[in-house]
């Protein structure tokens, strides 16, 4: 997707130097990928210690159901 961005020159220059990239697009893509990865990790860490399953949840049953959907009978 093409877009116009107003990014401070010194920020782009520093990011390009740190990332050892000569291409501004590659630096911006790498930065966005890192940002998305960081946010996903934060969301997962926020779930730490929480009960995500109900009492009586059986992962084997779920696995059997998924296998049944995948295997061609």
N, C-alpha and C positions, 0 to 999 in steps of 0.2 A: 504494500500500500504506500503510495507516495503521500508525503505530507511536508508541510513547512514547519520548522521548529525554531524557536529563538532560544538558543543555549549559549551561555557565556563562553567566549573563546577560551579563556583560561581553564575552564572545566573540561571542555572537549580535549584541549591540548594535554592536560594532566592525565585524563582517562586514556588517551591514545598512547601516551608514554608508558603508563603503568601496565596497560594491556599489550604493549608491544605491537600495536596495530597501526597501519598507515591509512586505513579506511575508516572514515567517520561512521558509516553505516554499520560496519562490523562492531565498532565500539558500542554504539547505541543498542544494537541487538543483544550483545553480550551483557550489557548492563540491565536491560529489561529481563533477560532470562534469569540473571542472578536475583533480581527483585522478585520475580514470580516464584522462584525456588525458595527464597527466604520466607515469603508470605505463606506458602504451603507448609513449610516446616513449622512456622509459628502456629498455624491452625492445628496441625497435628499435636504439637506440644501442649496446646490449650486443652486438648482432650485427655491428656495424661491424668490417670487416676480416676477418670469418670467411668461409670458403668454404661457401656454402650449397648448391652444386650439385656434382654428380659430374663427373669428367672425361668429355668427350664430350657434355655436356648441350647440347641444341639448342633454344633458346626458340622458334624458328620452327616446329619440329615440334609443340611443345606448343600454340602458337597455332593451327596448322592443325587439331589435334584438337579444340580448344575451338570453333572456327568450325564444324566438321562437326557438333558436338552442337547448336549453336544454330540453324543454317540448316535450314529445313523442306524436305527432299528428298522 
